[in-house]
Amino acid sequence: MNKINTEQFKAMIRSGCANLENHAAEINTLNVFPVPDGDTGTNMSMTFSNGYQEAMKCTSDSISDVAKAFSRGLLMGARGNSGVITSQIFRGFYQHIEGKAEIETADVSQAFENGARVAYKAILKPVEGTILTVIREASWYANHDFETEPFDLDTYFAKLVQYSAESLERTPEYLPVLKEVGVVDSGGAGLLKILEGFKAYIDGNPIDFIEKKEEAEAINPALMLENEEFGYCTEFIIRLNENYIDRFDEKILKKKLNDMGGESLVVVRDEDLVKVHVHTLHPGDALNIGQRYGEFIKLKIENMQEQHSTIIANANTEPKKKEVKEEKPAKAPQKYGIVAVAAGEGVTKLFYDLGADVVVSGGQTMNPSTEDFVKVIEELDNCENIFIFPNNSNIILAAKQTQSVLSDRNIYVMETKSVQAGLSAVGMFNKQGEIDEILADLGDVIDNVDASSVTYAIKDTVFEGVEVKEGDYIAIANKGIITSGKDRKQVVFTLLDKLFTNDEKELITVIVGDDKDDKEVAEIESYINENSDLECEIIDGGQPVYSYLIGLE
């Protein structure tokens, strides 16, 4: 093949999207920490799927227009660091082929090299041994070979995939922690699946989605939806962790999903697989609850109201009288608007109590997209300045993309990497202050918070000399595993003993998760009071995955 036209480009994207989605669960397991928050595959798959859907909507005959729609879709759907970097790679790809109706090998080769450059520029402190390294090395070597002796697209993609695979295998050489745990970089692995999907199409063997979507019926049932239908249709399949095989209770999962406001709820178990269907305003909360039990095998989230509106608009071709809509009362102008990310009813309520204007559902196991942030910021059109508190290191990049999407708004992303830091920062936010003063004060508050946590292990591993067994409770502090064991209370006590050695702190905050044990919480509070001079605050956070989030300041 020597050229790619619009339809071929769309088909190539589809093949890449299918291959990535089919291997998302596998990529999720490439996690350094043995904790249930490996979500790179999910993030990249949802990011790429959003780009694919936007590309399919483009009816232009110009590949440039399709690439632009694809790039925009990736940007708006970007979730997690790897998702954002993926969007930047194809942003650079589009920039290079802008204005072209078709593309040749030279265009593709140079476009991928430009994608690598754009991705590196988007990251303040690029880290080698990640997806960035894979795209940089693979695109450079493939383009170097082409410039030395030109060849067709078949050969180019064969080389690009070969060099990507070789670069991925080298990622542990850049990041010793990958070598210690025995994994390669998960973002790089996701990129390789995309490129393998592209190559499969070029070779004439496009990859399809493992579970094909059902064909639309002659009469679309979505036309029968009432306008009151709301939120997101959320479906996922999880493979139960070994710990839950014998003790999983469908009634308990249903109750948790119902308590969070889920509608049209269906939970079905088949041996070690559980399929869930729920309509909810907060899909992130549903996924957080689900991932407590195991790893995602398949997931799908669709905006029901948007689907309904689109279907109605397409189905009704008769001209209608202009509707007179009731005007909403004008919102009072505000100098500052605060957007925070949180999972768990208690944590969410606390952010609102501390002054947040909007709390976006999400966290460690479900990272919100750039579009999620854009939508809430657009709703805060009465706010002169917007401050975003991502509260997770894997959400910061997606939040920062809003600054380019909404370039006419004053948006400040505070780099809160934990819920503990976010709560302290929002609690200290001075809405009467000036921008420079607020930024400086918040920076000091965030830097002063030491965050640690207690969760459970999903696999056996050895990390920095600490042996961990699947099902153990583990204590994490300063990006390291402090201890692990079967007795959760003892794991917490060992962590606290470590924290007590810091005599510069005055306050300890313990945020209790959704699997709380009231007796255990009382014993932990007593242990803190008896063994330290720290002022202790206990918060019922209700967060999934993490039994305890502990902040020291």
HELIX and SHEET records of a PDB file:
HELIX    1   1 THR A    6  ASN A   22  1                                  17    
HELIX    2   2 ALA A   24  ASN A   28  1                                   5    
HELIX    3   3 THR A   40  LYS A   57  1                                  18    
HELIX    4   4 ILE A   63  GLY A   77  1                                  15    
HELIX    5   5 GLY A   80  ILE A   97  1                                  18    
HELIX    6   6 THR A  105  ALA A  122  1                                  18    
HELIX    7   7 ILE A  131  THR A  148  1                                  18    
HELIX    8   8 LEU A  153  TYR A  174  1                                  22    
HELIX    9   9 PRO A  176  VAL A  181  1                                   6    
HELIX   10  10 SER A  186  ILE A  202  1                                  17    
HELIX   11  11 PRO A  221  MET A  224  5                                   4    
HELIX   12  12 GLU A  242  ILE A  245  1                                   4    
HELIX   13  13 GLU A  250  ASP A  259  1                                  10    
HELIX   14  14 PRO A  283  GLN A  291  1                                   9    
HELIX   15  15 MET A  304  ALA A  315  1                                  12    
HELIX   16  16 GLU A  345  ASP A  353  1                                   9    
HELIX   17  17 THR A  370  GLU A  379  1                                  10    
HELIX   18  18 ILE A  396  LYS A  400  1                                   5    
HELIX   19  19 THR A  402  VAL A  405  1                                   4    
HELIX   20  20 VAL A  419  GLY A  427  1                                   9    
HELIX   21  21 ILE A  435  ASP A  447  1                                  13    
HELIX   22  22 ARG A  488  LEU A  499  1                                  12    
HELIX   23  23 ASP A  518  ASN A  531  1                                  14    
SHEET    1   A 2 LYS A   3  ILE A   4  0                                        
SHEET    2   A 2 ILE A 103  GLU A 104 -1                                        
SHEET    1   B 4 GLU A 263  ASP A 270  0                                        
SHEET    2   B 4 LEU A 273  THR A 280 -1                                        
SHEET    3   B 4 TYR A 232  LEU A 240 -1                                        
SHEET    4   B 4 GLY A 294  ASN A 303 -1                                        
SHEET    1   C 4 VAL A 358  SER A 361  0                                        
SHEET    2   C 4 GLN A 334  ALA A 342  1                                        
SHEET    3   C 4 CYS A 383  PHE A 389  1                                        
SHEET    4   C 4 ASN A 410  VAL A 413  1                                        
SHEET    1   D 6 GLY A 480  GLY A 485  0                                        
SHEET    2   D 6 TYR A 473  ALA A 477 -1                                        
SHEET    3   D 6 ASP A 450  TYR A 456 -1                                        
SHEET    4   D 6 TYR A 548  LEU A 552 -1                                        
SHEET    5   D 6 LEU A 507  VAL A 512 -1                                        
SHEET    6   D 6 GLU A 535  ASP A 540  1                                        
SHEET    1   E 2 THR A 461  PHE A 463  0                                        
SHEET    2   E 2 VAL A 466  VAL A 468 -1                                        
END                                                                             
